[in-house]
Amino acid sequence: MFTGLIREMATVKSFANNTLTLQASYRPKMGDSIAINGVCLSVTAISNDGFSVELSPETQGTVALENLKGKVHIEPAMMMGDRFEGHIVQGHVDTVGTITQIKNNGNSYDVFVEIDPKFIAYIVPKGSITIDGVSLTVNEVFESSFRLTIIPITMKETLFGSYQKGTRVNIETDMFARYIDHILQHKKSSLDWNTVNRMSALY
């Protein structure tokens, strides 16, 4: 589990043969879980100046691979007893969104992100969302997009400062919204099946 608070901006040394190698100050242990741009991955090798992780074919088909260059966000998994900030982040990317507009308001920035409309149900106004591993609050939700407000320090200390119109980002929606939707869908399916059984018994 993660919190969506970025520990460090690591530098990509290489990405080849499913292996992403990073230069970083953080020193993990073999097998540790670490979020790279919001994607939970396992450490497979350690070097003098960083570490490597491996991306499965399924992961590569889900995330914005083009951003695995230059700088990336990293956050190690929480340890028992750590201070809990941000929000509950699993490191499971649901979809990739596209930034359509960045508006400078003087002391903040409005960032608009477009996504597949089927994921909008999991994005809640004033709820939490994870963008490339960064825990943020959703301000407005539209039919196929949403608006975030980013403060200057976030722009300065994260990749948001380099984003522009057309940038694709990894999105993890609200875990509780996904769980509730799954439970309701399951109950609906069970109800429909029970109704069919009762109707069949009448004949």
C-alpha positions, 0 to 999 in steps of 0.5 A: 500500500502507498500514500501518494506522496512522492519520495523522490524523483529518480532518473531512468537509466534504461528501459529494455527487455521489460526491465526498468533501471533507475538511478536513485538515492533511495535504497530498497531491498530485493523484492521490495514493492515500490511505486514508479509513476504510480505503478506498484512494481517489485525490485529485481536488482540493486546497483551502487546507484539505484535499482531495477524493476520488471514490468509484466506485459499486462502492466506495459499494456496498461500504463503510459510507457512513454513517460519511463524516461528522464525523471519518474516519481518513486514511492516505497510501500508503507511500513507498519507504523508509518505516518499515514498521509495522502490517501490509500493508494494500491499502485494499480493503474486503472487507465491512462488519461490525457491532459487537455488543458493547464490553466495558470490561476496565479497561485494555483493551476487548474489541470483538466484530464480526459479519460475513458467515460467508463471510469468516470463513475469511480472519480468523485468530486472532492474525492481522492485520485492518484495521477502518476503516483501523486495523491490529489483531490478532484475538484470537478467531474464532467462526462469524460474528464475531471479538473484538478487544482495543483499548488505551486509546490506540487508543480515544482517538486513533481512531474506536473511541472513538465506536463503539457497539453497532450501528456498522458498520465497513469490514473488510479481511481478511488479504491472505495468507489471501485469496491462499492461498484463491484459489490453493487454489480455483484448484488445486481447479478445475484438478484437477477439470477434469483428472480430467474430461478423463482420465475422458473419454479412457477412453470 
